[in-house]
Amino acid sequence: MNMHLPPSLTRLVLVSALLCAPALRAGIFDFHIDFDTGALTSAPNAPFYLDFQLNEGSGSLPNSVTLSHFVFDGGSPLGSPMPWSDGTGDLSSAVSLSDSPSSPFNEFSQGFTPGTTGIHFDVAISQNSPGAIPDEFAAAILDSEPGYPQIATNAPDGVSLVTLDIAAANALADVQTYGSTSPAGVTATAIIPEPSDAVALFGGAAALLAGFCRFRRRTA
């Protein structure tokens, strides 16, 4: 027996699928970063600066990083953005970095106000297949000593708080987080965001559709 869905149910499923499309992006790795910067509120060499880098590996395909939804606990962005090469944006809105063989080193820095106890933001990174040496995304904090040196951390490079070697399909375990050693106490945490409301809506609509089909089979 042919089954015909009510127009209202069909529209609900279609709308749910459209809403979910941005959240279920193929080839994009999304995660969230939390910095605990309370240790910097009494540290010398303020103000401090968020610093992001996207550095080219040996692959031929470019990658891109978008950082957005910045939240500053007890503070705010400070001063003008300082982009280098293919870095653009502002901590008040969003920051973008992209790389290519012609633009291998890309960086963005901007200050935040003294007294900021935490910084939170979302990261979306493309997943183009790497070469033998992967592209790398890194996040750090600079201080105000001459030359804008980075605060020391326990990362292998001695300065990063977050690193990610970009692969064709990254997972949360690939995001490496570290803590500061001088001054001590700054920490970084990476998490995968909770499913969006759009995904929940799509799941609910799918369940409704499945239930309706079962009901029609029983009545038939």
C-alpha positions, -999 to 999 in steps of 0.1 A, spaced: 0 0 0 13 35 -8 17 58 21 14 96 18 28 119 44 7 148 56 20 181 40 28 195 75 50 165 84 68 167 51 75 204 56 88 197 91 113 171 79 125 193 50 129 224 73 148 203 98 172 190 72 179 225 60 186 237 95 210 209 101 230 214 69 253 241 84 259 220 115 268 188 97 296 202 76 316 177 57 354 182 59 353 206 88 366 198 123 348 218 150 359 221 186 359 246 215 388 260 236 387 273 272 417 292 285 420 298 323 439 330 325 433 339 361 470 335 368 477 365 346 457 390 366 486 396 389 514 387 365 539 414 353 543 424 316 506 431 310 487 435 288 487 401 273 478 390 238 460 361 222 481 347 194 471 323 167 492 307 139 484 285 109 516 272 93 520 253 61 534 218 60 544 199 29 510 193 14 498 211 -18 462 219 -6 456 250 15 438 248 49 418 275 68 409 282 104 380 302 117 378 313 153 346 327 166 322 333 195 349 348 218 339 353 254 362 371 279 354 365 316 359 397 334 375 415 304 373 422 267 395 425 236 420 453 238 436 474 211 438 469 174 442 435 157 477 426 145 474 402 115 503 389 95 501 374 60 467 356 56 453 364 90 423 387 93 395 396 117 390 409 152 385 393 186 352 412 189 337 391 161 358 364 143 393 356 132 403 338 100 436 322 90 445 305 57 477 290 44 492 280 10 527 273 -4 528 310 -13 518 320 23 533 294 46 533 313 79 502 331 90 495 348 123 470 369 142 475 386 176 453 410 196 454 421 232 429 415 260 423 436 291 441 430 324 419 412 348 405 387 322 402 354 341 390 332 312 388 332 274 365 309 255 361 305 217 351 281 189 375 267 163 365 254 128 393 239 108 393 225 72 405 190 67 425 189 35 447 159 33 482 167 45 516 159 31 544 142 49 546 172 72 510 183 83 498 219 84 498 231 121 474 253 140 487 268 173 474 291 199 495 309 225 496 340 247 521 368 243 532 393 269 543 429 266 580 425 268 599 439 238 594 417 208 560 403 221 575 370 234 552 342 242 547 331 278 565 298 285 545 266 285 552 228 289 545 222 252 573 207 231 579 241 215 580 257 249 554 284 240 521 269 227 490 264 248 472 245 220 485 227 189 468 206 162 484 188 133 458 190 106 448 157 91 421 145 67 399 135 96 409 150 130 394 139 164 395 156 198 425 135 208 445 152 181 441 186 199 471 189 223 467 213 252 493 226 276 498 248 307 521 278 313 553 275 334 563 312 335 541 326 348 526 293 360 489 286 362 474 293 327 457 262 314 439 252 281 411 227 277 396 214 244 361 200 241 337 190 214 306 213 215 272 198 224 250 190 194 232 221 182 195 226 185 193 221 147 207 186 151 182 179 179 154 192 158 164 170 128 166 139 151 131 147 165 116 151 131 132 118 119 118 100 149 84 115 143 85 104 107 96 69 116 67 67 142 42 78 116 54 52 91 51 24 117 16 36 126 5 36 89 19 0 85 -1 -12 115 -33 4 104 -28 -10 68 
